[in-house]
Amino acid sequence: MIWFSYLMTPLGANLRVKGRVILDIGKVDERLKDFASKLPLRLKSYEDIRIEDLMELVNIDPDIADLVNLNAKNYVIGCVE
């Protein structure tokens, strides 16, 4: 399973192939566990973001830094196994 991130840059369209995606802003719940069990997907949860975590989240989605700035503290990442 592969996720694609489409981004417009000053040099034109940029397509990034990634093995991780931010699934939810919040804590892991039963719906996400059920979703992950049907796919080759491992869930990783972040709470109280540290700078190292922020760097990983921004690598997945650059816009997530705005949500961290607005005090969204819990994130769930899906990683391809």
N, C-alpha and C positions, 0 to 999 in steps of 0.2 A: 504494500500500500504506500502510495506517495502522495503528498500534498504539494500543490503548486501555489506560489505567491506571485501575483501579478502586480507590478509596480511601474508607474510612469516616472521617468527620470528626465533630466534636461537633455539627455542623449537619446531619448525615446523609450520604448517599452522594455521592461526588464522582467524576465520570467525566472523565478528561483524555484528549484526543486528542494523540498525539505522533507525530513522524516518525522517532524514534530509539528504540532498545531495546538494552539490554545483553545481548549474545548469549552471552558466555562470560567467565569469570574465569580468565585464563590468556593465553597467547600465541596469535596467529593460527596455525591449523594447516590442513592440506589439506581437512579436512571442512568447515570454515567457508568456505574459498575456493570449494569446490565448491557449497556452499549459496548463497553470494552470487552466483555466476555464473548461477544459475537464476532469480534474482529481480532486479528493479531496485533493487539494494542495494549500497551502498558500505561497506566495512569501515574502521573507524578504531580504531587500537590505542593504548592508553595504557600506558606503563611508568613506574615511579617517579613516582607521582602528585604533581603540584604543586597548589597551592591553587586555581588557575584550573581545572585538570582536575577536582578534587574538586567544585567548584561545579557544573560541567556534569554530572558523574555523579549528584550528589544531586538535580539538577533532573529527571533521568530516573527515578531510583529513590531515594527518601529513605532506604531501609534500607541502601543501599550504604555509607554512612558507617561502619557497624559493621564491615564487612569490611575497609575501609581501616584502621580502628583495630586489626584483628587481623593486619595486615601482608600482606594480599592486595595485590600490587603491579601486576599486569597485568590489563587489562580490554579487551574487544573490544566496540565499539559498532557496530550496524548502522544506517546512515542511508539513508533513502529518497532515491533520486536524482531 
